Structure formats: structure tokens, C-alpha cells
Amino acid sequence: MDADALLNPERRMLRVMQEKSGHDWTLAEILSSCEWIDQAIAVGAGHGLSNIGYVSTTETSSAIVRLADEGQKAKENGLLEARIWKWISDSETPSMADLQSHFERHEAGPGVGLLKRLGVQLEGGVFVAANPSAVDMGIQARTAFIQSLPAASEALDVNLMEHFKSRRGLIESVISTTRTWSLTPQGQSVSAEALVEKQSISEITSELLQSDAWKDADYRPFDVTLESATPRTGRSHPMQALIERVRSIFLEMGFSELVDDYVQTAGWNMDALFIPQDHPAREMQDTFYLEDPKSIELPKHLTDAWGAIHEHGGDTGSVGWGGKFSAETSEKGLLRTHTTVNTIQYLAAHPKDACRVFSVDRVFRKEAIDRTHLPEFHQIEGIIMEEGANLQMLVATLKTFYAKMGYPEVRVRPAYFPYTEPSLEIEVKWRGKWLELGGAGIFRPEVTEPLGISTPVLAWGMGLERLAMLVLGLDDIRQLYISDLEWLRNQPIL
Ligand code: PHE
């Protein structure tokens, strides 16, 4: 360790200690020799010097018994038993009735108890003592005990200490630590020049920067490992911060952002995606259908095209789902259940232009709220439409995204969605376990052909709250939305 890094108080303390090398220095001696008033400076400098190995510190802890609030009053005004005993000794016929008019009720009751235990009795309503000098001596011993505090607990009479411990608020015991410091051979060998106190700069001001003085100035080092108060200022909610991060990653990867409405038709949310009209996920228990607008008109050419695909596959070579397609079902208003409803409409509007589009937005499903489910949550959606786009490119894109988020271990597994083929599930390794974060695939011809799209489209939809659970280390998704200020303040900056 280099003596140059010493702080000024450490330099001064070491210099002082070098004057008497074999000595064990007490706090008081250090304070007076260093001309300090503040103990914290001495203790801090001693701590610093012993960390570097220039001094060794010996700490001794001992229990000190001192007066508590009631004890302080007793020291000033006399113990309760002493005051009552004095009154008894001064009265001609000290009666119980008289006592109550001289002392308050909260003193009279306990006081009589204390005196009885010291040998005072009541005879016919009058206080008498068989051996008054024994009472005197007992009271004197107690008074002397109180007067002698504070004192080290070993030095005190055990019986009196037990007695006072049983009485409320008179005495208390505290642990006090005393330190002594002595020089080590390394501390002794530090040269006098190194111990000259330097003028060091702890604040960079504009005056300093405008002059040339900053060039040769000595700067006070900061110890960034020390505890400090956390500034409590306004900040983004961790969820918002995470959305910003996801956004900047996709923007950086060359994607454009898509923002669209929550209110959609069943046609775009499901039929366009070749989700059969009798699919269980379309039932009331999964989807929030709207009262207002109960239905939203769709162009006939769309419902006709979807109808043909669903009933017999249209011109795609698919056999469709069979059954009867209902345009009325298509026109039902709902809260979107996934953001794929928006990317598919973007494609329908730009069927010929290669694109990379993403969104991070809210979706709605009738889920019972629990540790991992909410009826409103967010999806990270994306598409790539491009000549030659293939499964490998899809997997590579998702891996790149998660690697940029800080999760380099990603794997995919086969899955099923009515609108993609092949379909896959994306999993990320977290704390040694694989966690499913979303679905992806290549849109089927039943989805792309009726919209006039002939280029391959890679698509994915991933849970944002799930990702937030990883990033923030949560085991309950609800934590994100309960506005627990203490928790919010302690979240990392993303
Ligand atoms: N929409 C699917 C979901 O909500 C995810 C997905 C999107 C799957 C795009 C494949 C392609 O879970």
C-alpha cells in the first residue's frame, strides 16, 4: 500500500503516533495530540490506518450500567423510598391516610411496597419500623448505588444491581467499546514527507477548470464502495424502463415501431390468422368481447376471402377447416388478445414491401389473476418480411434480441399456432432453468395469400411481463403493478 493514497487525517494521526512509537494510544490522547474535537475523525483515520496495516487496533467492549430517565430523577430528588421514609421519620404519627395526601397515588402505592420490604410495617394505620437504622442503611446503600452510576457492571454490587433491574426505568446497561491504537513496523517506517498534509480538492468548480490550477492539483480520491444515502428522485417505472430497452434494441436492429388500437375485430384478431371460428380460445372465457362497439363493419372482400380459406382453403391448396364461416362472427368487436392482430394488418396494407416491424404493447385475455397471469399484459411482437427469409433467420433474430437483453442462452422447440408453419416456442435459460417466453413461426399461405403477400414472413410474439420477471428477479408478476413505493425505489436502473 502506498502512503501517497493516505487521507489528511490519516497523515496527521500517523505523524503524531510516530512521535511515541511503542505507545498504546487512547481516543482521548489521539484527539488532543491531533487537535481534533470530532471523535468520528479519529475513529475514521484509525480505521483507515489499520486497513492499510500502519496501525493495529485493540478494541475492548465492556458493559456499562447507567441511569435511565427515572434513575436520573431519583438521583436529583431522591429515591421514592428515601423520600417517603424521610416523611415518615419527620412525622409524629405517620398514617396511611396522611401519606396519601402528601404523595400522589402512583407514588404512594409502590412506595409502601418498597418500605414494607425494608422492614416498615403498618400498625393500626400508622407506619412503624422495628429497626429504623436498618431501614436507613438499606436506603443509604441504594442511594449510594444510584450516585455511583455510570460504572462498569463488574464494579457494581450484584444484589443492588438485581434490585434496580427489577424496578422500571431506573438503570440501563449499554455496551461501550474503547479502542487503542499502536503503530506497526510498517507504520513506523512511513517517511515524514509522505505525512505532510496536502491541500486536496474534493469539489471540481468552474473556477478551478478555468484557471490552470487543475493541472497540478491533488484530488481527493473517492471510495465508491462506501455506503451512502440513495438519492430519492423521480424515475421511470421499471416496466416502462424495460419497454424502452426492448424498443431501443429493436430500433438498433433496424426495425420500425408499430402502434395500433386495442379495439379490434374478431376477423383481424382471429380469422385473418386462420384461427378456426369454433376455436376454444375465441370463447367468452378467453376473449373480452365488447358491448360497444358490439360489431365493426369489415369490407366484404375480406370476409369473403377469409370465408373461402376457412371453409375449403380458397386457392391456397389447403383444405381449410370445413364447416360454415360466419361474417357476423368476424365483425364482433373485441379487445385484442395478441398484437399479431396489428402486424397482420400492417402486412395487408403493405403486401409487397419488404419490412421489419415490431411493437411492444398491451393485450387482454380473460385470465384469473395469479402469480404468473394477468388479464392485461404486454407482448413484444415482430415480423420480418423479406425475400429468402427462413427459419434460421428467425431463430438468429430472436437469439440476437435475447443476447442483447442479457440472456445469451436461448433455445427453440416445436410448437403449434394455427397461423404459422413451422411454429416454435422460444425458451431462455435463467438460473439454470429453461423458461418459455413466447411463440414464433413463419406465416402459413392461408394467412398470407388472401392478403396478396407472396414473400415469406417471419413472426413472433413474446411476453414482456415474463421477461420483466427474469430481469427483475420476481416470482410474482403482480409485484409489477401494485405500486409498492419501497420496492419501486429499490429496483435497478435498466
Ligand atoms: N400470437 C401468439 C401469442 O399470442 C405468439 C405468436 C406470434 C406466435 C407470431 C407465432 C407468430 O402467443
Residues whose N, C-alpha, C, O or C-beta is under 5 A from the ligand:
A	BS01	LIG	T337 H338 T340 F417 T420 G439 A440 G441 A459 W460 G461
